[in-house]
Amino acid sequence: MSEMDSSSESGDSLHEKVIDPFHAEKEEAILKACKQRDLTKLRALSESQGGFLNDEIRQQAWPILLGIPPKYDEDDDSWKDLPRHRDEDQVQLDVDRAFCYYPEHESETERDLQKSQLSSLILSVLRRYPYLHYFQGYHDISQVLLLVLPVHLRSAALARLSALRIRDFMLPNLQAAIAQLRLIPDILKVSDPKLWRHLSDTEPFFALSGTLTMYAHDITTLGEITRLFDVLLAREPVFSVYMFAAIVRSRREELFDTPEDEPEMLHSILSKLPKPLDLEGLIKDTVALFERYPPDRLPSWRWGISGNSVLKTARETEGKTGNEKGEGKGGVARGQTMEDGKRLFERQVRELMWMEKKEKARKWMWKNRRPARTLGLAVLVGVIAILLRRSPGGPMAWVMGVVYRWWLG
């Protein structure tokens, strides 16, 4: 391990590693799982105390979880010759605000260099995959990958993460992201009905920043966010939603101190992560919550989450398939390609367009409900009149009377 890695904010010192038997044993287990590309073991190790321990090990584990093939070494500047992406101006605005909390730079020159690297990383993905839409907070996720992974893996890692894990957030609008948030009340309802009732008037938009950015926008230390990325990359995407539900449950007493008829105040409390944040306890609680109340049992999962959403296309599967142990289990849609990501993206866009048309039609019908009812009634009266001519009196006369009274109100 290099001097730089051993002294990094997210790693432990070499001295501590030597004298800590648990640390040494776990490191050996992680490296063995990486060598065997055993995703099931990597997932279990990511959930246990300390995650993947340090950045040197993460440089081996994260690419495996992201589905990058062994000995991948394809980093070039060909993206610079591609057309500009429509969102590049916003990218620059966000990059200018990057690296506020970490790492500590010795000079502005050093910080500017890292900002330039971050901009290049983001643009390399957006120009190669121009169908993706940038969102504010994407730079926070990209920043974590930049600070942990070696140069030749960064662009491939961010690209696969974008198309296969956070694709729902890179659509033309945030409807798919909001659909994910709707799972939180369902999780609370089955796990803590009293708390669910207390928050029933509070929309789950308080979780948008956390889930949208894999918590990279809200956690301000490199050691904590890399530790969290260990488990978020190892588990299926919906795990991030369960994590916010676990955060809400952990603040139960504080939330009950605020009246339920003050949703603005409850939103304000929940939109900020608790400090200090017990990451190890949170991960443990989220795992237990997920296992006890799996997404298949949630109403919003069945009717609110598209079959093309990453929540469903990047699910953990039981058993072993493919050539590697635990293929498809953990990681990001392990067997999928970037072409698969684009195909699923296009399906989701078509769904969004259809939903938009349906919503416009619904609004039009509501706006014109009175004229529409008049037209419908006129047709109905015409039909009844014809039938009455054929058979005066009887049931049709009674029906006509009912319709007439209904119309008069």
C-alpha positions as CSV (number, residue, x, y, z in Angstrom):
1,M,0.0,0.0,0.0
2,S,1.3,3.4,-0.9
3,E,2.0,6.1,1.6
4,M,-0.7,8.2,0.1
5,D,-3.3,5.5,0.5
6,S,-2.3,4.5,4.0
7,S,-2.7,8.1,5.2
8,S,-5.9,8.9,3.3
9,E,-8.9,10.1,5.2
10,S,-10.9,7.0,4.5
11,G,-8.2,4.5,5.3
12,D,-6.5,3.3,8.4
13,S,-2.9,3.7,9.2
14,L,-0.4,0.9,8.4
15,H,0.4,0.5,12.1
16,E,-3.2,0.0,13.0
17,K,-3.6,-2.6,10.3
18,V,-0.6,-4.6,11.6
19,I,-1.7,-4.7,15.2
20,D,-5.5,-5.2,14.5
21,P,-6.2,-8.9,14.0
22,F,-9.8,-8.3,12.9
23,H,-8.7,-5.7,10.4
24,A,-6.0,-8.0,8.9
25,E,-8.4,-11.0,8.8
26,K,-11.2,-9.0,7.1
27,E,-8.8,-7.5,4.6
28,E,-7.7,-11.0,3.6
29,A,-11.3,-12.0,3.2
30,I,-12.1,-9.0,1.0
31,L,-9.1,-9.5,-1.2
32,K,-10.0,-13.2,-1.6
33,A,-13.5,-12.4,-2.6
34,C,-12.2,-9.8,-5.1
35,K,-9.9,-12.4,-6.6
36,Q,-12.7,-14.9,-7.0
37,R,-15.1,-12.1,-8.0
38,D,-17.6,-13.4,-5.5
39,L,-20.3,-10.8,-5.3
40,T,-22.2,-12.6,-2.6
41,K,-19.3,-12.5,-0.2
42,L,-18.4,-8.9,-1.1
43,R,-22.0,-7.9,-0.3
44,A,-21.7,-9.5,3.1
45,L,-18.4,-7.9,3.8
46,S,-19.6,-4.5,2.7
47,E,-22.4,-4.7,5.3
48,S,-20.1,-5.7,8.2
49,Q,-18.1,-3.4,10.4
50,G,-15.9,-1.0,8.5
51,G,-17.0,-2.1,5.0
52,F,-14.0,-2.4,2.6
53,L,-11.7,-0.7,5.2
54,N,-9.6,1.6,2.9
55,D,-9.4,3.1,-0.5
56,E,-6.7,0.7,-1.8
57,I,-9.1,-2.2,-1.3
58,R,-12.1,-0.2,-2.7
59,Q,-10.1,0.2,-5.9
60,Q,-10.4,-3.5,-6.3
61,A,-13.9,-4.1,-4.9
62,W,-15.9,-1.2,-6.4
63,P,-15.1,-2.0,-10.1
64,I,-16.2,-5.6,-9.6
65,L,-19.5,-4.5,-8.0
66,L,-20.0,-2.1,-11.0
67,G,-19.5,-4.9,-13.5
68,I,-16.2,-3.6,-15.0
69,P,-14.3,-6.6,-16.5
70,P,-10.9,-7.6,-15.1
71,K,-7.8,-5.8,-16.4
72,Y,-9.9,-3.0,-17.9
73,D,-7.7,-0.3,-19.2
74,E,-9.5,1.9,-21.7
75,D,-9.2,5.6,-20.7
76,D,-8.7,8.0,-23.6
77,D,-9.5,11.6,-24.5
78,S,-11.6,10.7,-27.6
79,W,-14.7,12.1,-25.8
80,K,-13.2,15.6,-26.3
81,D,-13.9,15.4,-30.0
82,L,-17.6,14.6,-29.5
83,P,-20.4,17.2,-29.6
84,R,-21.1,19.3,-26.5
85,H,-23.7,17.9,-24.2
86,R,-26.8,20.1,-23.7
87,D,-26.1,20.3,-19.9
88,E,-22.5,21.3,-19.9
89,D,-23.1,24.9,-18.6
90,Q,-24.8,23.5,-15.5
91,V,-22.0,21.0,-15.0
92,Q,-19.5,23.8,-14.9
93,L,-21.6,25.7,-12.4
94,D,-21.8,22.6,-10.1
95,V,-18.1,21.7,-10.5
96,D,-17.1,25.3,-9.5
97,R,-18.8,24.5,-6.1
98,A,-17.2,21.1,-5.7
99,F,-14.7,20.0,-3.0
100,C,-16.2,22.2,-0.3
101,Y,-15.7,19.7,2.5
102,Y,-13.1,17.2,1.3
103,P,-10.3,16.6,0.6
104,E,-8.1,19.3,2.2
105,H,-6.1,21.0,-0.5
106,E,-2.8,22.6,0.1
107,S,-3.4,25.3,-2.4
108,E,-6.0,26.7,-4.7
109,T,-4.0,25.4,-7.7
110,E,-4.4,21.9,-6.4
111,R,-8.1,22.4,-5.9
112,D,-8.5,23.9,-9.4
113,L,-6.7,20.9,-10.9
114,Q,-9.1,18.5,-9.1
115,K,-12.1,20.5,-10.3
116,S,-10.7,20.2,-13.9
117,Q,-10.4,16.4,-13.5
118,L,-14.0,16.3,-12.1
119,S,-15.3,18.2,-15.1
120,S,-13.5,16.0,-17.5
121,L,-14.8,12.9,-15.8
122,I,-18.5,14.0,-16.0
123,L,-18.2,15.3,-19.5
124,S,-16.6,12.1,-20.7
125,V,-19.7,10.2,-19.7
126,L,-22.3,12.7,-20.9
127,R,-20.7,13.2,-24.3
128,R,-20.3,9.4,-24.8
129,Y,-23.9,8.8,-23.7
130,P,-25.7,12.0,-24.7
131,Y,-29.1,10.5,-24.0
132,L,-28.5,10.9,-20.3
133,H,-29.7,14.0,-18.6
134,Y,-27.5,15.7,-16.0
135,F,-29.0,16.5,-12.6
136,Q,-27.7,18.7,-9.8
137,G,-26.0,16.4,-7.3
138,Y,-24.5,14.2,-10.0
139,H,-21.2,15.9,-9.4
140,D,-21.3,14.9,-5.8
141,I,-21.5,11.2,-6.8
142,S,-18.8,11.7,-9.4
143,Q,-16.5,13.4,-6.9
144,V,-16.5,10.3,-4.7
145,L,-15.5,8.0,-7.6
146,L,-12.8,10.5,-8.6
147,L,-11.2,10.5,-5.2
148,V,-11.2,6.7,-4.8
149,L,-10.7,5.0,-8.1
150,P,-7.6,5.1,-10.4
151,V,-7.8,7.3,-13.5
152,H,-8.3,4.4,-16.0
153,L,-11.4,3.1,-14.2
154,R,-13.2,6.4,-13.3
155,S,-15.1,7.0,-16.6
156,A,-16.2,3.4,-17.0
157,A,-17.4,3.2,-13.4
158,L,-19.4,6.4,-13.6
159,A,-20.9,5.4,-16.9
160,R,-22.2,2.1,-15.7
161,L,-23.4,3.6,-12.5
162,S,-25.3,6.2,-14.5
163,A,-26.9,3.9,-17.0
164,L,-27.6,0.9,-14.9
165,R,-28.0,2.1,-11.3
166,I,-29.1,5.8,-11.2
167,R,-30.7,5.9,-14.6
168,D,-34.1,6.9,-13.0
169,F,-32.5,10.2,-12.0
170,M,-31.1,10.9,-15.5
171,L,-34.4,10.9,-17.4
172,P,-35.9,14.1,-18.8
173,N,-37.8,14.7,-15.6
174,L,-37.9,13.5,-12.0
175,Q,-41.1,11.5,-12.1
176,A,-39.2,8.2,-11.7
177,A,-37.2,9.6,-8.8
178,I,-40.4,10.8,-7.1
179,A,-42.0,7.3,-7.6
180,Q,-39.1,5.9,-5.6
181,L,-39.8,8.3,-2.7
182,R,-43.4,7.0,-2.6
183,L,-41.9,3.7,-1.3
184,I,-40.9,5.4,2.0
185,P,-44.4,5.8,3.4
186,D,-45.2,2.2,2.4
187,I,-42.1,1.0,4.3
188,L,-43.1,3.0,7.4
189,K,-46.7,1.8,7.2
190,V,-45.7,-1.8,7.4
191,S,-42.8,-1.4,9.9
192,D,-44.1,1.4,12.2
193,P,-47.9,2.2,11.6
194,K,-47.9,4.8,14.4
195,L,-45.0,6.8,12.9
196,W,-46.6,6.4,9.5
197,R,-49.8,8.0,10.7
198,H,-47.9,10.8,12.4
199,L,-46.2,11.6,9.0
200,S,-49.2,11.0,6.8
201,D,-49.6,14.7,5.9
202,T,-45.8,15.1,5.1
203,E,-44.8,14.3,1.6
204,P,-41.6,12.2,1.3
205,F,-39.8,14.8,-0.7
206,F,-37.5,15.3,2.3
207,A,-35.6,12.3,1.0
208,L,-34.9,13.5,-2.5
209,S,-31.4,15.0,-1.9
210,G,-30.2,11.9,0.0
211,T,-31.5,9.2,-2.4
212,L,-30.8,11.3,-5.6
213,T,-27.1,11.7,-4.7
214,M,-26.5,8.4,-2.9
215,Y,-26.1,10.7,0.2
216,A,-23.0,12.2,-1.3
217,H,-24.5,15.7,-1.1
218,D,-25.4,15.4,2.6
219,I,-22.5,13.5,4.1
220,T,-19.5,15.9,4.5
221,T,-16.6,13.6,5.3
222,L,-14.8,11.4,2.8
223,G,-14.4,8.5,5.2
224,E,-18.1,8.3,5.9
225,I,-19.3,8.6,2.3
226,T,-16.8,6.0,1.0
227,R,-17.9,3.7,3.8
228,L,-21.5,4.2,2.8
229,F,-20.7,3.7,-0.9
230,D,-19.3,0.3,0.0
231,V,-22.7,-1.0,0.9
232,L,-24.7,1.1,-1.6
233,L,-22.7,-0.3,-4.5
234,A,-22.9,-3.8,-3.1
235,R,-26.7,-3.8,-2.6
236,E,-29.5,-3.3,-5.2
237,P,-30.6,0.3,-5.8
238,V,-33.7,0.3,-3.7
239,F,-31.5,-0.3,-0.7
240,S,-30.9,3.5,-0.7
241,V,-34.6,4.1,-0.3
242,Y,-34.8,1.7,2.6
243,M,-31.9,3.5,4.2
244,F,-33.8,6.7,4.3
245,A,-36.8,4.9,5.8
246,A,-34.4,3.6,8.5
247,I,-33.2,7.2,9.1
248,V,-36.8,8.3,9.6
249,R,-37.4,5.5,12.0
250,S,-34.3,6.3,14.0
251,R,-35.6,9.8,14.7
252,R,-39.0,8.5,16.0
253,E,-38.9,10.3,19.4
254,E,-37.8,13.6,17.8
255,L,-40.6,13.4,15.2
256,F,-43.3,12.7,17.8
257,D,-42.2,15.9,19.6
258,T,-43.4,17.8,16.6
259,P,-47.2,18.0,16.0
260,E,-48.4,16.0,13.0
261,D,-50.4,19.0,11.8
262,E,-47.1,20.9,11.1
263,P,-45.8,19.1,8.0
264,E,-43.5,22.0,7.1
265,M,-41.6,21.5,10.4
266,L,-41.5,17.7,10.0
267,H,-40.2,18.2,6.5
268,S,-37.5,20.6,7.8
269,I,-36.3,18.0,10.4
270,L,-36.3,15.1,8.0
271,S,-34.6,16.9,5.1
272,K,-31.3,17.1,7.1
273,L,-29.4,13.9,8.2
274,P,-29.0,13.5,11.9
275,K,-25.7,14.4,13.5
276,P,-23.7,12.5,14.4
277,L,-24.7,9.8,12.0
278,D,-24.2,6.3,13.3
279,L,-23.3,4.7,9.9
280,E,-22.6,1.2,11.1
281,G,-25.9,1.2,13.1
282,L,-27.8,2.7,10.1
283,I,-26.4,0.0,7.8
284,K,-27.4,-2.8,10.2
285,D,-30.9,-1.3,10.7
286,T,-31.4,-0.9,6.9
287,V,-30.4,-4.5,6.2
288,A,-32.8,-5.8,8.8
289,L,-35.6,-3.5,7.5
290,F,-35.1,-4.7,3.9
291,E,-35.0,-8.4,4.9
292,R,-38.2,-8.1,7.1
293,Y,-40.2,-6.0,4.6
294,P,-38.9,-6.7,1.1
295,P,-40.1,-4.4,-1.7
296,D,-42.4,-7.0,-3.3
297,R,-44.7,-6.5,-0.3
298,L,-45.1,-2.8,-0.8
299,P,-48.2,-1.5,-2.8
300,S,-46.2,1.4,-4.4
301,W,-43.7,-1.2,-5.6
302,R,-46.3,-3.1,-7.5
303,W,-48.2,-0.2,-9.1
304,G,-45.9,2.8,-8.8
305,I,-42.5,1.5,-9.9
306,S,-42.1,0.9,-13.7
307,G,-40.8,-2.5,-14.8
308,N,-38.0,-0.5,-16.6
309,S,-36.9,1.3,-13.4
310,V,-33.5,0.5,-12.1
311,L,-35.2,-0.6,-8.9
312,K,-36.5,-3.6,-10.8
313,T,-33.9,-4.1,-13.6
314,A,-31.0,-4.1,-11.2
315,R,-32.4,-6.4,-8.5
316,E,-30.5,-9.0,-6.6
317,T,-31.4,-12.5,-7.7
318,E,-31.3,-15.7,-5.9
319,G,-28.9,-18.5,-6.8
320,K,-25.9,-18.4,-9.0
321,T,-25.9,-17.9,-12.8
322,G,-23.3,-17.2,-15.3
323,N,-19.6,-18.0,-15.0
324,E,-18.9,-16.1,-11.8
325,K,-20.1,-16.8,-8.3
326,G,-23.2,-14.8,-7.3
327,E,-23.7,-13.4,-10.8
328,G,-26.4,-10.8,-10.6
329,K,-26.3,-10.7,-6.9
330,G,-25.4,-7.3,-5.5
331,G,-23.5,-4.8,-7.7
332,V,-25.1,-2.9,-10.5
333,A,-27.1,-5.1,-12.9
334,R,-24.0,-7.3,-13.2
335,G,-24.9,-9.0,-16.5
336,Q,-26.1,-5.8,-18.2
337,T,-24.3,-3.7,-20.8
338,M,-24.4,0.0,-21.6
339,E,-26.6,-0.9,-24.6
340,D,-29.1,-2.5,-22.2
341,G,-29.0,0.7,-20.2
342,K,-29.8,2.8,-23.3
343,R,-32.6,0.5,-24.3
344,L,-34.2,0.6,-20.9
345,F,-33.8,4.4,-20.8
346,E,-35.7,4.7,-24.1
347,R,-38.5,2.6,-22.7
348,Q,-38.8,4.8,-19.7
349,V,-38.9,7.9,-21.8
350,R,-41.8,6.4,-23.8
351,E,-43.6,5.6,-20.6
352,L,-43.1,9.2,-19.3
353,M,-44.4,10.6,-22.6
354,W,-47.5,8.4,-22.3
355,M,-48.1,9.4,-18.7
356,E,-47.8,13.0,-19.7
357,K,-50.4,12.6,-22.4
358,K,-52.7,10.8,-20.0
359,E,-52.3,13.6,-17.5
360,K,-53.1,16.2,-20.1
361,A,-56.2,14.3,-21.2
362,R,-57.4,14.0,-17.6
363,K,-57.0,17.7,-17.0
364,W,-58.8,18.5,-20.3
365,M,-61.7,16.2,-19.3
366,W,-61.9,17.8,-15.9
367,K,-61.9,21.2,-17.3
368,N,-64.5,20.4,-19.9
369,R,-66.5,18.0,-17.7
370,R,-69.7,20.1,-17.9
371,P,-69.9,20.4,-21.7
372,A,-68.9,16.7,-22.0
373,R,-71.7,15.7,-19.6
374,T,-74.2,17.8,-21.6
375,L,-73.1,16.1,-24.9
376,G,-73.3,12.7,-23.3
377,L,-76.7,13.4,-21.9
378,A,-77.9,14.6,-25.3
379,V,-76.9,11.4,-26.9
380,L,-78.5,9.4,-24.1
381,V,-81.8,11.3,-24.4
382,G,-81.8,10.8,-28.2
383,V,-81.5,7.0,-27.8
384,I,-84.2,6.9,-25.1
385,A,-86.5,9.0,-27.3
386,I,-86.2,6.6,-30.2
387,L,-87.0,3.7,-27.8
388,L,-90.0,5.6,-26.4
389,R,-91.5,6.1,-29.8
390,R,-91.4,2.3,-30.3
391,S,-92.8,1.5,-26.9
392,P,-94.6,4.4,-25.1
393,G,-94.8,4.1,-21.3
394,G,-93.2,1.1,-19.5
395,P,-89.7,0.9,-18.2
396,M,-88.1,3.4,-20.7
397,A,-90.6,6.1,-19.6
398,W,-89.4,5.5,-16.0
399,V,-85.7,5.7,-17.1
400,M,-86.4,9.0,-18.9
401,G,-88.0,10.4,-15.7
402,V,-85.0,9.4,-13.6
403,V,-82.6,11.0,-16.2
404,Y,-84.7,14.2,-16.3
405,R,-84.8,14.5,-12.5
406,W,-81.0,13.9,-12.3
407,W,-80.4,16.6,-14.9
408,L,-82.4,19.2,-13.0
409,G,-80.3,18.4,-9.9
